[in-house]
Structure formats: structure tokens, C-alpha cells
Amino acid sequence: MQQVLYCPKCRSALEKSSDKYFCRACHIHYPVVDGIPSFVEKGRKVDSFDPEIFEFLFKMEQKHFWQVGRRELILDVLRRNVPDLASSVMLEIGCGNGSVLVHLKSSGINIAGMDILMEGLRFCRQRSSSVDLYQADILSLPFLNNWDIIGVFDVLEHISDDEAALREINRALKPAGYLILTVPAHRFLWSHHDRIANHVRRYDKSELATKLQRSGFSIKKISYYVSSLFPVLAAIRMSNRLFDKRNINRTIDEAIEVKTIPVINETFLQLTRLETWLIRYFSLPFGASLIALAEKRNAK
């Protein structure tokens, strides 16, 4: 899909050549790296995620119940709530190594991907050579009224100024465009797992709703999920907190939350699929994560 790209600094439309984009107003060149337009300043330190973990995540995400269940829930919410989905253009911000991106693409959604880490985008390219990709910062997007839908899946909790990110997303959406996002829920579930994942916060439903509304969105659907496993996860997190000193050097690939035990994994996957069905009809009152669908109300 061909998109007009804009200078993140001055919002002027960019001119394209074979190996770069150019802003005449700012006289800034934005390179194209391995076929991916890059809007991240060269040499900038990016510390929101450890790129070395992508190989582990690449394999784990194919079978872990939480990853599979989340992908299926996102697709179900889109199909049941977004008019003209088949003709919409969608961007996933923070696409990582492409788990959700490729699932939505293979399900017939016209989608592109964006991430601040080139390592993740290269993994996306391995999974699908036909998806357009962009390297950019969620706080400084090269888009203006470009997209019918933007997806942000477990990304917002990494951003210190999350409302600034939501306002940028609002600008990047077409009028009456949709934002679909997921975030981790409940502050009391905070644990070492959140720290090693570089989370800044976990959200309550009312907090997320308020921030979306302040950023120019009308909420169409919002629900907790991972509700059936909530007591189990809460117990694990509370236990980990008691033994926090033992966990201090544990890396994300050693966390119990990312382990895949075949029989247990399949049982948990069926429970998450039941939740996806329930969320079609009403919002779940509690859970370890939140999903929200919001419509652009006005430009911010």
C-alpha cells in the first residue's frame, strides 16, 4: 500500500527517492534501510526493549496460549466491530517480530507494521515479504490522517508519556478511524516480570478509558481478558513478590509466564477462546489484561 509520509518534526509531506525520504522544509533526509523507511535518528539509543530476546520470542509466540489467544481475540474484535474491515488499511505500531501482524495479514487484513527496533522489523520481513514496514517512534510518527485502523498491542505500558503517544496515534488516523489496543491490567499485579519487560505501568479500566477520551477518542468497546486464569496469575505474581530477591537476576525467557507446558497450555488456550466468545456479548469485569477499541473523535 502506498502511503504519503510526513516529516515527524514539521509535518510537511516528504519527497521520496530510491534510498531516502526528504523534507524540503526541514532539509532532513530519512534513509531507507533494507527497504524499510527509517525515521529514528542515527545513533539514537533505544532502550525500551532488549533486541536479543527476539529469537526466543519468535519461537515462543507460535504456540503459547496467551499469544495465540490474544491474536484470536484481536481479530474477533476487529471483525465484529469495524465496518468495512476488508477495505480498511491498518498499521500495527510496535509490531515486534510480527506475531500479530502476520496473523492479521493472513486473515485478510490489509496491514503494515511499524517498530522502533530494526531487529524486530527484520524478523517481520522473514515472516512476510509483502508487508510494508516502517521504523519510527510512537511519539514522533511520520503519518497524518493515513490509516483506517491502528493497532497497539502491549506497547503503551512501555511509554512514559502514554497520552502523548495516544495523541500521535489520533493524528495518524483518518477521520472516524479506529484504535485497537491491549495493555496489562491491575497495578497490584506488578512484579519483576514487568520490570524485566521494561513496563512503566499497568492499567485499570477507568484509567485507560479516561486517557483515551482525553486524547480524542470515543470508546466503542473495552473489556478485561485473561479472566479465567486471573486467580492463578495473581497467585504467581504475589508469590514472586515474596521472593523478589531470588528473581532479581531472572531474565524474561526464564519467567514462568512464558513457559509452554503442552497439556496446560492447551487447556488455558481453550479458556481464552471461551473468553473471546463471551467478550462478543459483554465486557468481563476483571482480568490480567485489557483490550479496547476506540474511534477517533477529533484531531489532537
C-alpha positions, 0 to 999 in steps of 0.5 A: 500500500502506498502511503504519503509520509510526513516529516515527524518534526514539521509535518510537511509531506516528504519527497521520496527517492530510491534510498531516502525520504526528504523534507524540503522544509526541514532539509532532513533526509530519512534513509531507507534501510533494507527497504524499510523507511527509517525515521529514528535518528542515527545513533539514537539509543533505544532502550525500551526493549532488549533486541536479543530476546527476539529469537526466543520470542519468535519461537515462543509466540507460535504456540503459547496460549496467551499469544495465540489467544490474544491474536484470536481475540484481536481479530474477533474484535476487529471483525465484529466491530469495524465496518468495512474491515476488508477495505480498511488499511491498518498499521500495527505500531510496535509490531515486534517480530510480527506475531500479530501482524502476520496473523492479521495479514493472513486473515485478510487484513490489509496491514503494515507494521511499524517498530522502533527496533530494526531487529524486530522489523527484520524478523517481520520481513522473514515472516512476510515479504509483502508487508510494508514496514516502517521504523519510527517512534510512537511519539514522533510518527511520520503519518497524518490522517493515513490509516483506517485502523491502528493497532497497539498491542502491549506497547503503551505500558512501555511509554512514559508519556502514554497520552502523548503517544495516544495523541500521535496515534489520533493524528495518524488516523483518518477521520472516524478511524479506529484504535485497537489496543491491549495493555496489562491490567491491575497495578497490584499485579506488578512484579519483576516480570514487568520490570524485566519487560521494561513496563512503566505501568499497568492499567485499570479500566477507568484509567485507560478509558479516561486517557483515551477520551482525553486524547480524542477518542470515543470508546466503542468497546473495552473489556478485561481478558485473561479472566479465567486464569486471573486467580492463578496469575495473581497467585504467581505474581504475589508469590514472586513478590515474596521472593523478589530477591531470588528473581532479581537476576531472572531474565524474561525467557526464564519467567514462568509466564512464558513457559509452554507446558503442552497439556496446560497450555492447551487447556488455558488456550481453550479458556481464552477462546471461551473468553473471546466468545463471551467478550462478543456479548459483554465486557468481563469485569476483571482480568490480567489484561485489557483490550479496547477499541476506540474511534477517533473523535477529533484531531489532537 
